[in-house]
Amino acid sequence: MTTHDGVWRIPTAHPALAAGEVHVWRVALDWPAPASLVQLLAADERQRAERFHFERDRTHFVVGRATLRILLGRYLGRPPEQLQFSYNAYGKPALPGAGPAFNLAHAHGLALYAFSWGRALGVDLEYIRGDIEAEQIAERFFSPAERAALAQLPVAERRQAFFSCWTRKEAYIKAHGLGLALPLDQFDVSLAPGAPARLLATHTDPADAARWSLCALAPGPGWAAALAVAGHAWQLRCWQGPPGS
């Protein structure tokens, strides 16, 4: 079982991504997007950026997508502006041909990027908000076992448990790249505060639960995050990067 010690190391040089490793980068997005970052984006990404109504959302998209290109470019030894993404039917980006698997998540001005060689993965990040009806959402999307586990917790622990559960489920479906075509109530994850992140059961394909490992990430106070990775016995390395790192 892989766990995150809560430390985000600042690299002195861009780290190599070794086989058997998973790298996760934490990057703040609340920075002005200089023209140099915009120039790294492909034409379709610039068009997508222009469709955001609010400037803050546009900036988050530009900084977030440019940072993804820079990180991928450094792993590949290629100029970031020359990378071309393909997208599956559910919108998950990938690099055609040889390249690391990657996934990203962003919320409330913070982004996480996950990379590995040869392992499918998904990452999710949520800001723990107090203004959502967590129990109603759980009733609609969580599995019966998860709803029962949530109800058994002390009231004071339920919000943290809800977001732990939500990010673990989202990381798993993002790793599969199927979006909500993989129903959220058809698999069970652990959710109790302090309990290890685990994929407990996959009801449509019972064998799938053994193929994946989950890891709770600690992006900072007030956040919940999780990583889903195909297989086991991999090593997690977490890095702190500035925008456009």
C-alpha positions in Angstrom: 0.0 0.0 0.0 1.4 3.4 -1.0 0.8 6.4 1.3 1.5 10.1 1.0 3.6 11.5 3.9 2.1 15.0 3.2 5.4 16.4 2.0 5.7 18.2 -1.4 9.3 18.5 -2.2 10.8 21.4 -4.3 13.1 19.9 -6.9 16.4 21.5 -7.6 16.2 20.1 -11.2 13.4 18.4 -13.1 13.3 14.9 -11.7 13.5 11.9 -13.9 10.4 9.7 -13.9 11.7 6.2 -13.3 9.9 2.9 -14.1 7.7 2.0 -11.1 7.4 5.6 -9.9 4.3 7.9 -9.9 5.0 11.6 -9.8 2.4 14.0 -8.5 2.9 17.8 -8.9 1.1 20.4 -6.9 0.8 23.8 -8.6 -1.0 27.0 -7.6 -3.0 28.5 -10.5 -3.8 31.9 -9.1 -1.1 33.7 -11.0 -1.3 36.1 -14.0 -0.9 34.1 -17.2 1.9 35.8 -19.2 1.9 35.8 -22.9 4.7 33.3 -22.9 2.4 30.7 -21.4 -0.4 31.4 -23.8 2.0 30.9 -26.7 2.6 27.3 -25.5 -1.0 26.4 -26.1 -2.4 24.8 -29.3 -5.0 26.7 -31.3 -7.9 24.6 -29.9 -6.7 25.3 -26.3 -6.5 29.0 -27.0 -10.1 29.0 -28.4 -11.2 27.0 -25.3 -9.6 29.6 -23.0 -11.4 32.4 -24.8 -14.8 30.8 -24.1 -14.4 31.3 -20.3 -16.7 34.0 -19.1 -14.6 35.0 -16.1 -11.0 36.1 -16.3 -10.0 34.1 -13.3 -11.3 30.9 -14.9 -9.5 31.8 -18.2 -6.3 32.3 -16.2 -6.6 29.0 -14.4 -7.1 27.2 -17.7 -4.1 28.8 -19.4 -1.7 28.4 -16.4 -3.0 24.9 -15.8 -2.7 23.7 -19.4 0.6 25.4 -20.0 2.1 23.8 -16.9 0.9 20.4 -18.1 2.7 21.0 -21.4 5.9 22.1 -19.6 6.0 19.1 -17.3 5.3 16.7 -20.1 7.9 18.3 -22.3 10.6 18.0 -19.6 9.8 14.3 -19.1 10.0 13.8 -22.8 12.8 16.2 -23.7 10.6 17.9 -26.2 9.4 21.5 -26.6 6.0 21.9 -24.8 4.4 23.9 -27.6 5.0 20.9 -30.0 3.1 18.4 -28.0 -0.2 17.2 -29.5 -3.0 15.7 -27.4 -5.6 13.3 -28.5 -8.9 12.8 -26.6 -11.0 9.8 -26.1 -14.8 9.8 -26.4 -15.0 11.0 -22.8 -12.6 13.9 -23.2 -9.6 12.3 -21.4 -6.4 13.7 -23.0 -3.4 11.5 -23.9 -0.2 11.7 -26.0 -0.3 9.7 -29.2 2.5 7.2 -29.4 5.1 6.7 -26.7 4.8 8.9 -23.7 3.9 8.8 -20.0 0.4 8.3 -18.8 -0.9 11.4 -17.1 -3.9 13.0 -15.5 -4.7 16.3 -13.9 -7.2 17.8 -11.6 -7.8 21.4 -10.5 -10.1 23.1 -8.1 -10.3 26.5 -6.3 -7.0 27.7 -7.8 -4.9 24.6 -7.2 -3.9 21.8 -9.6 -2.5 18.3 -9.2 -0.7 16.6 -12.1 0.1 12.8 -12.0 2.5 11.0 -14.3 3.8 7.4 -14.8 5.3 5.2 -17.4 3.0 2.3 -18.4 0.4 2.6 -15.6 -3.0 4.1 -16.2 -3.8 6.6 -13.5 -6.3 9.2 -12.4 -6.1 12.0 -9.8 -8.9 14.1 -8.3 -8.8 17.2 -6.0 -11.6 18.9 -4.2 -11.8 22.0 -1.9 -13.7 20.9 1.2 -16.7 23.2 1.0 -19.2 23.7 3.7 -22.1 24.9 1.4 -23.0 21.6 -0.3 -25.6 19.1 0.8 -23.2 16.2 1.2 -25.7 13.7 2.4 -28.0 14.3 -0.5 -25.2 14.0 -3.0 -24.1 10.8 -1.3 -27.6 9.4 -1.5 -27.7 10.0 -5.2 -24.1 8.9 -6.2 -22.6 6.7 -3.5 -23.0 2.9 -3.3 -25.2 1.4 -0.6 -22.1 0.3 1.3 -20.6 3.8 1.2 -23.8 5.4 2.3 -24.0 3.0 5.2 -20.4 3.6 6.2 -20.9 7.4 6.0 -24.0 7.2 8.2 -22.2 5.3 10.9 -19.6 8.0 11.4 -19.9 10.8 13.9 -21.5 13.9 12.4 -18.3 15.9 12.8 -16.4 13.4 10.6 -18.9 13.1 7.8 -17.9 16.0 5.6 -14.3 15.0 5.5 -15.4 11.4 4.8 -17.7 12.6 2.0 -14.9 14.4 0.2 -12.4 11.5 0.8 -15.0 9.2 -0.8 -15.8 11.5 -3.7 -12.2 12.1 -4.7 -11.3 8.4 -4.5 -14.3 7.5 -6.7 -13.5 10.3 -9.2 -9.8 9.3 -9.3 -10.8 5.7 -10.1 -13.2 6.6 -13.0 -10.7 9.1 -14.3 -8.1 6.4 -14.4 -10.4 4.3 -16.5 -11.1 7.3 -18.8 -14.8 6.5 -19.0 -16.3 9.5 -17.2 -19.7 8.8 -15.7 -20.2 5.9 -18.1 -18.7 4.0 -15.2 -21.5 4.6 -12.6 -20.3 5.9 -9.3 -22.6 3.6 -7.3 -21.2 0.4 -8.9 -18.0 0.3 -6.8 -17.1 0.8 -3.2 -14.2 2.8 -1.7 -13.1 3.3 1.9 -14.0 6.7 3.4 -13.5 6.7 7.2 -11.1 9.4 8.3 -7.7 7.9 9.1 -8.5 4.6 7.3 -6.2 3.7 4.3 -7.6 4.6 0.8 -8.8 1.4 -0.7 -10.9 0.2 -3.6 -13.1 -2.3 -1.7 -15.3 -3.8 -4.4 -16.2 -3.4 -8.1 -19.6 -4.8 -8.7 -19.8 -4.9 -12.5 -16.3 -6.6 -12.7 -15.4 -8.1 -9.3 -11.8 -8.8 -10.4 -11.1 -5.1 -11.2 -10.8 -4.2 -7.5 -7.6 -6.2 -7.3 -6.1 -4.5 -10.3 -6.0 -1.0 -8.8 -4.5 0.8 -5.9 -5.8 4.0 -4.3 -3.7 6.6 -2.4 -5.0 9.6 -0.4 -3.0 12.7 -1.1 -2.6 15.6 1.2 -2.6 18.8 -0.8 -3.1 21.0 2.2 -5.5 22.0 5.0 -9.1 22.2 3.7 -8.5 19.9 0.7 -9.1 16.3 -0.2 -7.4 14.5 -3.0 -6.8 10.9 -4.2 -4.8 9.0 -6.8 -5.8 5.8 -8.5 -3.1 3.8 -10.2 -3.2 0.5 -12.1 -1.3 -2.2 -10.3 0.6 -2.2 -7.0 4.1 -1.9 -5.7 4.8 1.5 -7.2 6.6 4.4 -5.5 5.0 7.8 -5.0 7.0 11.0 -5.3 5.3 14.4 -4.7 6.6 17.7 -6.0 5.8 21.3 -5.5 6.0 23.4 -8.7 5.5 27.1 -9.4 3.1 27.9 -12.3 4.7 27.2 -15.5 7.3 25.0 -13.7 
